[in-house]
Amino acid sequence: MAGVRVDDEVIVATRKPRARLDDARLLSDAGLPKLRRHAATRLRLHRHGHEHADLGRLLQFYQLWMHELFPKSTFRDTIKMVEKAGRSKTLRLARQRYLDDLRHPPADPTGSDASDVPMQVQQVSRDMENTGPDEIIDDDLPIENSLPSCPFVTEHDGQSDLDDWEALRDAESTVQKLIAEILPVDLTFNKETRDLLIDCCVEFVHLISSEANEICERESKKTIAAEHVIKALEDLGFNDYIADIKEVAAEHKEQQKSKEKKQSKLDQSGMSEAELLRQQEELFGKARERYELQHQ
C-alpha cells in the first residue's frame, strides 16, 4: 500500500483501567472500615415488634454505603460483587479479625468495664458467640441508636413500604431529570458537580423523611402524612419551604378527590370492565371518523 511502510510504528491507544469492586476497595477506608464505623454510630433499630421497619432501615443503610463505595453499579449488582469478593482469603481473614474484635473488645483506657457497653452491642456479641463463623454474613456489626430511621418504611402495609423504598432508590435519577429540565441548553454540569448536587438532594430527602418518621412514631401513627413532613420542616428550620409544601399537598388532595369521584362513577355504572372497554373503543372509533371527515 502506498505511503505505508512495514517499519512504521503502530500507535495503540491505552485503555483506561476499569474500576472494580475487589477486596482492595472493600478494605479501603471507604469500604468495610467505614461500614463498621457508621454501623456503630448511625444505625438505629427498634427490634422486637418492628422487624419490618428495621429491615427497611438496614437495607437503606447498606444501600447508601454501597452507592458511596461503588456508584457505577446498582444495589443488586453491588451485592453480587461484594458476595463474590468476600470469598477471597484476604476478606475472610479480615472478617475473622472483625469477629474477634467483637468477641474480645480492647480495654477502654477510661477504665470502664463491659457493663458500660450499650445493651445492643453486648447482645450482638452474645449472638455471635452462639453462632458458627460460617453462619454469620453481614449481621456481625455493633448496632446502636443513632442513624436516622428509614424515611419511608413504617409498620403498616408491607407492600406499600417496599414500594416507597423502591421510590427512594430512584431519587438519583429523579434529580438528574430535574437538572436536565432546568439547565439551559448552552450550559452543562461536570460529573463532580452533578454528583455533589445529587448527594445533597438525597441527603436532604433522608433528613426530612427521617424526622417525619420520628414525628409519626411519637404520635403512634402508622402512616406518614403531609402534616408530619410540614412539622419536620419546622423542627429542622426549613420554614421557607412550608408554603410550597402546603400548596403541593392541597393540589394532591384535589387530585385524589377527582380520582375517587371518577372511580365511584365507574362503580355506580353497573357495567363490567369488558363493556366499559367496548364503549371506549366505540368512542375512539367515532373520534377517528370525525377527524378523517374534517381533513378530507
JOGI-V740983 format. One record per helix or strand of 2 or more residues. SS is the DSSP state (helix for helix, strand for strand). FROM is the first residue (numbers start at 1). TO is the last residue. Records with the same first field share a line. If there is no record, write none. Layout:
SS=FROM-TO / FROM-TO
//
This chain:
helix=23-26 / 32-41 / 51-69 / 75-85 / 89-103 / 114-116 / 119-129 / 133-135 / 158-169 / 171-182 / 191-218 / 226-236 / 239-269 / 273-294
//
